[in-house]
Amino acid sequence: MNWRAQGFRAWLLQRLTAVYILAFLVIFLILLAANNPVGYAAWRNMMGNAMTAVFTAIFFLAVIFHGWVGIRDVLIDYVHNVALRFSALVLVALALLVMALWMLRTLLVVAL
């Protein structure tokens, strides 16, 4: 395995997540305009739909992966101290993991 394949995978993941994020946002804005949810009950009803919850979960996971690839690449390129880079990568990974778990918990609470 060479280093170029790893870079291509990161590049491809960045592009695929960007396309999904854009498509989701366009469709979600159209859904918002069509339903015009006002109030907690209307939002919960809209987000409680299984398909909406699944696509929203995929959206947030795509945002997290997109952010991870971007931040990781910036840290690898510009932080030359190995210990500092490793520490920053661990902190970013933990923060993104906490955000992912919080998002999944929120969607499960709405779905139940």
Backbone as CSV, one residue per row, in Angstrom:
resi,resn,N_x,N_y,N_z,CA_x,CA_y,CA_z,C_x,C_y,C_z
1,MET,0.850,-1.185,0.000,0.000,0.000,0.000,0.888,1.238,0.000
2,ASN,0.600,2.153,-0.861,1.425,3.357,-0.885,0.651,4.545,-0.338
3,TRP,1.367,5.605,-0.079,0.781,6.787,0.553,-0.216,7.486,-0.348
4,ARG,-0.080,7.354,-1.645,-0.998,8.037,-2.559,-2.411,7.476,-2.472
5,ALA,-2.542,6.189,-2.240,-3.873,5.583,-2.113,-4.594,6.140,-0.881
6,GLN,-3.865,6.322,0.197,-4.466,6.889,1.413,-4.944,8.310,1.158
7,GLY,-4.153,9.093,0.465,-4.537,10.462,0.140,-5.747,10.501,-0.770
8,PHE,-5.833,9.566,-1.697,-6.982,9.508,-2.596,-8.252,9.164,-1.831
9,ARG,-8.145,8.247,-0.879,-9.319,7.887,-0.077,-9.823,9.080,0.717
10,ALA,-8.907,9.839,1.312,-9.305,11.025,2.070,-9.940,12.055,1.141
11,TRP,-9.345,12.241,-0.022,-9.882,13.195,-1.001,-11.285,12.774,-1.425
12,LEU,-11.453,11.479,-1.724,-12.751,10.966,-2.161,-13.791,11.081,-1.056
13,LEU,-13.422,10.747,0.175,-14.355,10.869,1.303,-14.778,12.320,1.486
14,GLN,-13.838,13.247,1.356,-14.151,14.678,1.492,-15.163,15.103,0.428
15,ARG,-14.962,14.658,-0.804,-15.864,15.052,-1.902,-17.232,14.402,-1.770
16,LEU,-17.267,13.118,-1.416,-18.554,12.423,-1.283,-19.380,12.998,-0.130
17,THR,-18.735,13.290,0.988,-19.482,13.876,2.099,-19.966,15.281,1.740
18,ALA,-19.170,16.034,0.998,-19.594,17.382,0.587,-20.823,17.311,-0.308
19,VAL,-20.852,16.349,-1.222,-22.003,16.197,-2.115,-23.241,15.810,-1.308
20,TYR,-23.102,14.877,-0.356,-24.248,14.479,0.457,-24.739,15.641,1.312
21,ILE,-23.814,16.383,1.911,-24.193,17.527,2.745,-24.988,18.536,1.926
22,LEU,-24.513,18.849,0.741,-25.215,19.807,-0.119,-26.593,19.282,-0.517
23,ALA,-26.658,18.026,-0.949,-27.941,17.450,-1.366,-28.929,17.424,-0.196
24,PHE,-28.459,17.027,0.980,-29.333,16.988,2.149,-29.868,18.375,2.471
25,LEU,-28.983,19.369,2.485,-29.417,20.723,2.829,-30.454,21.252,1.847
26,VAL,-30.262,21.008,0.566,-31.234,21.470,-0.436,-32.582,20.785,-0.210
27,ILE,-32.566,19.462,-0.052,-33.815,18.718,0.144,-34.473,19.095,1.467
28,PHE,-33.671,19.270,2.516,-34.229,19.628,3.821,-34.854,21.017,3.794
29,LEU,-34.228,21.956,3.098,-34.812,23.296,2.982,-36.119,23.264,2.197
30,ILE,-36.187,22.433,1.178,-37.446,22.273,0.434,-38.507,21.656,1.346
31,LEU,-38.120,20.658,2.128,-39.038,20.030,3.079,-39.525,21.034,4.119
32,LEU,-38.632,21.878,4.593,-39.031,22.909,5.551,-40.005,23.897,4.925
33,ALA,-39.742,24.299,3.700,-40.633,25.246,3.029,-42.003,24.621,2.785
34,ALA,-42.039,23.339,2.468,-43.307,22.665,2.184,-44.122,22.422,3.456
35,ASN,-43.456,22.030,4.543,-44.172,21.690,5.774,-44.356,22.865,6.715
36,ASN,-43.425,23.802,6.706,-43.463,24.980,7.576,-43.798,24.600,9.022
37,PRO,-42.906,23.781,9.653,-43.197,23.361,11.025,-43.043,24.517,12.008
38,VAL,-44.113,24.810,12.708,-44.092,25.865,13.716,-44.415,25.201,15.048
39,GLY,-43.522,25.345,15.979,-43.740,24.768,17.295,-43.047,23.428,17.447
40,TYR,-42.905,23.037,18.699,-42.191,21.815,19.040,-42.869,20.574,18.475
41,ALA,-44.182,20.496,18.577,-44.904,19.308,18.114,-44.722,19.091,16.620
42,ALA,-44.780,20.164,15.840,-44.615,20.038,14.392,-43.193,19.595,14.045
43,TRP,-42.186,20.163,14.745,-40.803,19.755,14.500,-40.599,18.297,14.887
44,ARG,-41.132,17.907,16.037,-40.972,16.524,16.485,-41.656,15.552,15.526
45,ASN,-42.816,15.938,15.019,-43.515,15.104,14.055,-42.691,14.953,12.773
46,MET,-42.132,16.056,12.299,-41.336,15.997,11.075,-40.057,15.182,11.290
47,MET,-39.374,15.419,12.402,-38.111,14.723,12.650,-38.332,13.299,13.164
48,GLY,-39.514,12.990,13.642,-39.812,11.657,14.126,-40.041,10.649,13.011
49,ASN,-40.229,11.137,11.803,-40.363,10.259,10.649,-39.068,9.462,10.496
50,ALA,-39.194,8.148,10.304,-38.013,7.280,10.253,-37.053,7.681,9.140
51,MET,-37.576,7.981,7.964,-36.701,8.349,6.845,-35.974,9.664,7.123
52,THR,-36.678,10.631,7.674,-36.053,11.911,7.997,-34.958,11.706,9.038
53,ALA,-35.223,10.881,10.037,-34.226,10.635,11.081,-32.994,9.936,10.519
54,VAL,-33.184,8.972,9.646,-32.050,8.249,9.055,-31.210,9.188,8.201
55,PHE,-31.853,9.946,7.308,-31.103,10.853,6.451,-30.442,11.974,7.253
56,THR,-31.070,12.397,8.349,-30.468,13.409,9.213,-29.255,12.841,9.942
57,ALA,-29.356,11.605,10.409,-28.212,10.963,11.068,-27.047,10.815,10.088
58,ILE,-27.350,10.399,8.860,-26.299,10.285,7.840,-25.697,11.656,7.561
59,PHE,-26.537,12.694,7.536,-26.043,14.051,7.314,-25.037,14.444,8.390
60,PHE,-25.401,14.240,9.657,-24.494,14.643,10.732,-23.228,13.798,10.743
61,LEU,-23.340,12.523,10.432,-22.138,11.699,10.326,-21.261,12.159,9.167
62,ALA,-21.882,12.560,8.061,-21.115,13.091,6.926,-20.398,14.377,7.319
63,VAL,-21.078,15.245,8.078,-20.447,16.487,8.546,-19.258,16.160,9.447
64,ILE,-19.417,15.172,10.317,-18.342,14.801,11.224,-17.153,14.214,10.454
65,PHE,-17.410,13.311,9.514,-16.315,12.752,8.713,-15.657,13.827,7.855
66,HIS,-16.451,14.709,7.279,-15.935,15.797,6.458,-15.017,16.692,7.300
67,GLY,-15.476,17.020,8.483,-14.666,17.842,9.379,-13.399,17.132,9.816
68,TRP,-13.502,15.826,10.108,-12.337,15.065,10.529,-11.265,15.063,9.447
69,VAL,-11.650,14.786,8.221,-10.666,14.743,7.133,-10.014,16.110,6.955
70,GLY,-10.810,17.166,6.970,-10.263,18.505,6.787,-9.340,18.926,7.908
71,ILE,-9.771,18.733,9.150,-8.955,19.135,10.298,-7.701,18.265,10.385
72,ARG,-7.855,16.975,10.139,-6.698,16.073,10.165,-5.657,16.494,9.143
73,ASP,-6.100,16.808,7.925,-5.153,17.217,6.890,-4.443,18.516,7.248
74,VAL,-5.181,19.463,7.815,-4.558,20.732,8.219,-3.532,20.486,9.329
75,LEU,-3.887,19.675,10.326,-2.951,19.395,11.411,-1.716,18.650,10.913
76,ILE,-1.903,17.687,10.032,-0.765,16.942,9.501,0.147,17.853,8.679
77,ASP,-0.445,18.761,7.931,0.347,19.639,7.078,1.057,20.753,7.843
78,TYR,0.444,21.284,8.894,0.964,22.504,9.510,1.475,22.363,10.937
79,VAL,1.181,21.272,11.616,1.710,21.078,12.970,2.828,20.048,12.858
80,HIS,4.060,20.518,13.009,5.209,19.656,12.761,5.694,18.928,14.001
81,ASN,5.376,19.423,15.177,5.729,18.738,16.412,4.822,17.516,16.546
82,VAL,5.420,16.334,16.569,4.648,15.088,16.545,3.757,14.944,17.777
83,ALA,4.276,15.262,18.936,3.480,15.130,20.162,2.296,16.092,20.160
84,LEU,2.539,17.317,19.728,1.458,18.301,19.659,0.416,17.896,18.614
85,ARG,0.881,17.413,17.471,-0.042,16.969,16.422,-0.881,15.801,16.914
86,PHE,-0.249,14.833,17.560,-0.979,13.678,18.077,-2.010,14.101,19.114
87,SER,-1.611,14.985,20.009,-2.537,15.466,21.041,-3.727,16.189,20.417
88,ALA,-3.448,17.031,19.442,-4.528,17.763,18.771,-5.452,16.804,18.038
89,LEU,-4.891,15.802,17.379,-5.723,14.824,16.662,-6.602,14.033,17.635
90,VAL,-6.052,13.664,18.770,-6.837,12.933,19.774,-7.964,13.811,20.309
91,LEU,-7.663,15.067,20.608,-8.705,15.978,21.111,-9.800,16.199,20.078
92,VAL,-9.421,16.385,18.826,-10.414,16.576,17.765,-11.257,15.316,17.608
93,ALA,-10.609,14.154,17.617,-11.341,12.891,17.477,-12.326,12.700,18.631
94,LEU,-11.894,12.999,19.845,-12.798,12.870,20.991,-13.965,13.847,20.902
95,ALA,-13.684,15.079,20.509,-14.754,16.070,20.366,-15.762,15.638,19.300
96,LEU,-15.273,15.143,18.178,-16.180,14.692,17.117,-16.968,13.456,17.553
97,LEU,-16.343,12.572,18.303,-17.051,11.398,18.815,-18.163,11.799,19.770
98,VAL,-17.883,12.739,20.662,-18.908,13.231,21.591,-20.059,13.861,20.806
99,MET,-19.736,14.649,19.779,-20.788,15.261,18.960,-21.629,14.201,18.260
100,ALA,-20.986,13.158,17.750,-21.720,12.089,17.064,-22.657,11.367,18.034
101,LEU,-22.167,11.051,19.228,-23.006,10.372,20.214,-24.158,11.255,20.667
102,TRP,-23.905,12.541,20.835,-24.956,13.482,21.228,-26.023,13.571,20.142
103,MET,-25.595,13.629,18.885,-26.534,13.701,17.768,-27.379,12.423,17.697
104,LEU,-26.743,11.272,17.815,-27.501,10.021,17.757,-28.488,9.915,18.921
105,ARG,-28.071,10.339,20.108,-28.978,10.331,21.255,-30.165,11.238,21.006
106,THR,-29.906,12.426,20.491,-30.987,13.382,20.214,-31.985,12.807,19.204
107,LEU,-31.468,12.208,18.142,-32.375,11.635,17.136,-33.163,10.456,17.693
108,LEU,-32.537,9.667,18.571,-33.266,8.542,19.181,-34.352,9.036,20.114
109,VAL,-34.092,10.101,20.855,-35.104,10.663,21.761,-36.288,11.173,20.954
110,VAL,-36.024,11.835,19.838,-37.103,12.360,18.997,-37.888,11.221,18.372
111,ALA,-37.185,10.149,17.964,-37.858,9.033,17.304,-38.717,8.236,18.272
112,LEU,-38.367,8.232,19.546,-39.130,7.435,20.525,-40.198,8.264,21.092
